[in-house]
Structure formats: C-alpha cells, structure tokens
Amino acid sequence: MSEPAHTDKLSVTIPSHLAEELRSRAGRGNVSSYVTEALVRQLEHDRLGDLLAELTEVHGPVTDEELARARAEWPGR
C-alpha cells in the first residue's frame, strides 16, 4: 500500500493483548500501514451497510423469493 499524500498522526488505546498480536503480525515498523489497511476495509464494510440500509428504506427488504433467486444464480454461495 502506498503512503497517502497527506497523513494525520493519531493516538489510539487498545487492549495489550491486541497490541502484542498487532506488532507480531505487522512488525514494529509496519503497524501504521497494517492498521490503515484494516481501517480501509472496515470503512468499506460500513459504507456497504449504509447502502444496504438506504436501499432497504427505498425498496423495502429483500424477499425470500428474491433471495432464493439470487442464491440460485450464485450456486457456490
């Protein structure tokens, strides 16, 4: 992942056991990159949730029939 043109330095507090695993997985010099990539994925997930809520509000919930049709079109799912 390339470094963004502009960055902000933040301070976060996390449980010690998570910090230990984070350092272990990311390496001490790569923690910011690892956390940034995780944050990008979480924000994408949140935005998809927002879109789903908006579509449900506009079009109503997905019916069982629509869900069955979609599952039939994607058999591995």
C-alpha positions as CSV (number, residue, x, y, z in Angstrom):
1,M,0.0,0.0,0.0
2,S,1.5,3.4,-0.9
3,E,1.6,6.1,1.6
4,P,-1.2,8.7,1.2
5,A,-0.1,12.2,0.3
6,H,-1.4,13.7,3.5
7,T,-1.5,11.9,6.8
8,D,-2.6,12.7,10.3
9,K,-1.0,11.2,13.4
10,L,-3.5,9.7,15.8
11,S,-3.2,8.1,19.2
12,V,-5.4,5.1,20.0
13,T,-5.7,2.9,23.0
14,I,-6.2,-0.8,22.6
15,P,-6.0,-3.8,24.9
16,S,-2.4,-5.0,25.4
17,H,-3.1,-8.5,24.0
18,L,-4.3,-6.9,20.7
19,A,-1.3,-4.6,20.6
20,E,1.0,-7.5,21.1
21,E,-0.6,-9.5,18.3
22,L,-0.7,-6.5,16.0
23,R,3.1,-5.9,16.5
24,S,3.7,-9.6,15.9
25,R,1.7,-9.7,12.7
26,A,2.6,-6.3,11.3
27,G,6.2,-5.9,12.5
28,R,7.1,-2.9,14.6
29,G,7.8,-0.7,11.6
30,N,4.6,-1.5,9.7
31,V,1.9,-1.0,12.3
32,S,0.6,2.1,10.8
33,S,0.3,0.5,7.4
34,Y,-1.4,-2.6,8.8
35,V,-3.9,-0.5,10.8
36,T,-4.6,1.7,7.8
37,E,-5.4,-1.2,5.6
38,A,-7.7,-2.7,8.3
39,L,-9.4,0.7,8.7
40,V,-9.9,1.0,4.9
41,R,-11.6,-2.4,4.9
42,Q,-13.8,-1.5,7.9
43,L,-14.9,1.8,6.3
44,E,-15.8,0.0,3.0
45,H,-17.8,-2.5,5.1
46,D,-19.6,0.3,6.9
47,R,-20.4,2.1,3.7
48,L,-21.9,-1.1,2.2
49,G,-24.0,-1.3,5.3
50,D,-25.2,2.3,4.8
51,L,-26.1,1.5,1.2
52,L,-28.0,-1.6,2.2
53,A,-29.9,0.3,4.8
54,E,-30.7,3.0,2.2
55,L,-31.8,0.5,-0.4
56,T,-34.0,-1.3,2.2
57,E,-35.6,2.1,3.1
58,V,-36.3,2.9,-0.5
59,H,-37.2,-0.5,-1.9
60,G,-38.2,-2.5,1.2
61,P,-36.5,-5.6,2.5
62,V,-35.3,-8.4,0.2
63,T,-38.0,-11.0,0.0
64,D,-37.4,-14.7,0.5
65,E,-38.2,-15.2,-3.2
66,E,-35.6,-12.7,-4.3
67,L,-33.0,-14.2,-2.0
68,A,-33.7,-17.7,-3.4
69,R,-33.4,-16.4,-6.9
70,A,-30.1,-14.8,-6.2
71,R,-28.8,-17.9,-4.5
72,A,-29.8,-20.0,-7.5
73,E,-27.8,-17.7,-9.7
74,W,-24.7,-18.0,-7.4
75,P,-24.7,-21.7,-6.6
76,G,-21.5,-21.6,-4.6
77,R,-22.9,-19.1,-2.1
